[in-house]
């Protein structure tokens, strides 16, 4: 069995992209235990999640491409913020597991429940790539 190549793109504002690029340059430094401890303490004291209003107004745009030697498929979605979507999908997956409607073993949600699984959640819409 061969597995397809999968690449997922998530839109970010330019400021966030610059931060990620700078952080990547110092990846080796962030692997040091004292540096990790220092950063974790700073995060615990100063980083908080978004407010309720920020979450209600934010969206996530996802573009994915899956391909193998024969064909390729692209899909684009707009979803509510990741916090809400993760909560809703986790609860639905747990419900299906409890009801015996989930396959045994590790599966991605799409493999376990079908590629359209994500579309049942409020605020999730397919976008045209044209």
MARROTI-196434 format. One line per field, with one value per residue (C-alpha): x, y, z. Coordinates in nm, 4 decimals. Layout:
// residues N
px	X, ...
py	Y, ...
pz	Z, ...
***
This chain:
// residues 130
px	0.0000, 0.1395, 0.0415, -0.0136, 0.1889, -0.0058, 0.0762, -0.1455, -0.1248, -0.2623, -0.2888, -0.1103, -0.0612, 0.2811, 0.3939, 0.3384, 0.5260, 0.8277, 0.8287, 0.8173, 1.1064, 1.3198, 1.2419, 1.3384, 1.6900, 1.7420, 1.5825, 1.9013, 1.8956, 1.5352, 1.6225, 1.8435, 1.6730, 1.7529, 1.6210, 1.3018, 1.2443, 1.2948, 1.0576, 0.7898, 0.7944, 0.7632, 0.4751, 0.2876, 0.3157, 0.2488, 0.0720, -0.3040, -0.5464, -0.7770, -1.0735, -1.4292, -1.4864, -1.1627, -1.2589, -1.6090, -1.4750, -1.1753, -1.1663, -0.9117, -0.8459, -0.6996, -0.5832, -0.4707, -0.3246, -0.2980, -0.1135, 0.0478, 0.2100, -0.1237, -0.3436, -0.3890, -0.6743, -0.6941, -0.9445, -0.9931, -1.1947, -1.2876, -1.3540, -1.4320, -1.1400, -0.9308, -1.0286, -1.3998, -1.3524, -1.1176, -1.3614, -1.6584, -1.4781, -1.3289, -1.6714, -1.8248, -1.5420, -1.5750, -1.9526, -1.8993, -1.6419, -1.8780, -2.1617, -1.9389, -1.9393, -1.5633, -1.3079, -1.0531, -0.6982, -0.5494, -0.7236, -0.7327, -1.0859, -1.1132, -1.0108, -1.2349, -1.5468, -1.4989, -1.3556, -1.6797, -1.6727, -1.5440, -1.8220, -2.0939, -1.9686, -2.1203, -1.9088, -1.7107, -1.7444, -1.5659, -1.4072, -1.3532, -0.9916, -1.0839
py	0.0000, 0.3394, 0.6527, 0.9813, 1.2908, 1.5476, 1.9138, 2.1470, 2.5257, 2.7575, 3.1309, 3.3570, 3.7268, 3.8560, 3.9392, 3.5798, 3.4446, 3.6644, 3.5377, 3.1724, 3.2299, 3.3924, 3.1202, 2.8514, 2.9985, 2.9299, 2.5852, 2.4335, 2.6784, 2.6010, 2.2316, 2.3017, 2.2063, 2.5300, 2.7378, 2.5297, 2.5706, 2.9474, 2.9819, 2.7627, 2.9760, 3.2950, 3.1489, 3.0411, 3.3948, 3.6021, 3.4178, 3.3861, 3.2547, 3.4773, 3.6495, 3.5261, 3.8139, 3.7376, 3.3721, 3.4534, 3.6785, 3.4721, 3.2208, 2.9741, 2.9195, 2.5828, 2.4689, 2.1086, 1.9164, 1.5377, 1.3601, 1.0386, 0.9165, 0.9072, 1.1948, 1.4899, 1.6554, 2.0029, 2.1269, 2.4576, 2.5201, 2.8146, 2.7175, 2.8853, 2.9448, 2.6414, 2.6334, 2.5935, 2.3580, 2.1324, 2.1192, 2.0357, 1.7724, 1.6063, 1.5786, 1.4333, 1.1826, 1.0763, 1.0360, 0.8108, 0.6029, 0.5572, 0.4639, 0.2008, 0.3881, 0.4305, 0.1879, 0.0314, 0.1614, 0.4937, 0.6770, 1.0368, 1.1790, 1.1770, 0.8104, 0.7077, 0.9040, 1.0072, 1.3072, 1.5036, 1.4650, 1.8188, 1.9736, 1.8847, 2.1420, 2.4873, 2.7495, 2.5047, 2.5670, 2.4499, 2.7256, 2.7248, 2.7229, 2.8731
pz	0.0000, -0.0903, 0.0901, -0.0871, -0.0230, 0.1757, 0.2125, 0.4155, 0.3922, 0.6593, 0.6042, 0.8508, 0.8752, 0.7612, 1.1166, 1.2307, 0.9279, 1.0090, 1.3669, 1.2524, 1.0114, 1.2812, 1.5350, 1.2818, 1.2563, 1.6277, 1.6373, 1.7796, 2.0707, 2.1618, 2.1967, 2.5003, 2.8280, 3.0182, 2.7296, 2.7123, 3.0869, 3.0644, 2.7689, 2.9303, 3.2460, 3.0395, 2.8407, 3.1549, 3.2977, 2.9905, 2.7094, 2.7163, 2.4598, 2.2607, 2.4207, 2.3593, 2.1157, 1.9302, 1.8994, 1.7753, 1.5013, 1.3876, 1.1053, 0.9783, 0.6098, 0.5130, 0.1712, 0.1319, -0.1588, -0.1692, -0.4490, -0.5540, -0.8755, -1.0571, -0.9470, -0.7132, -0.5264, -0.3718, -0.1179, 0.0573, 0.3723, 0.5877, 0.9498, 1.2801, 1.5136, 1.5979, 1.9647, 1.8942, 1.6016, 1.7991, 2.0908, 1.8674, 1.6615, 1.9715, 2.1356, 1.8184, 1.7773, 2.1441, 2.0992, 1.7974, 1.9837, 2.2806, 2.0421, 1.8771, 1.5449, 1.5129, 1.3712, 1.6044, 1.6137, 1.5201, 1.2380, 1.1291, 1.1529, 0.7731, 0.7495, 1.0376, 0.9410, 0.5789, 0.4020, 0.4501, 0.8308, 0.8878, 0.6794, 0.9331, 1.1826, 1.2005, 1.0264, 0.8135, 0.4418, 0.1329, -0.0733, -0.4458, -0.5615, -0.8987
***
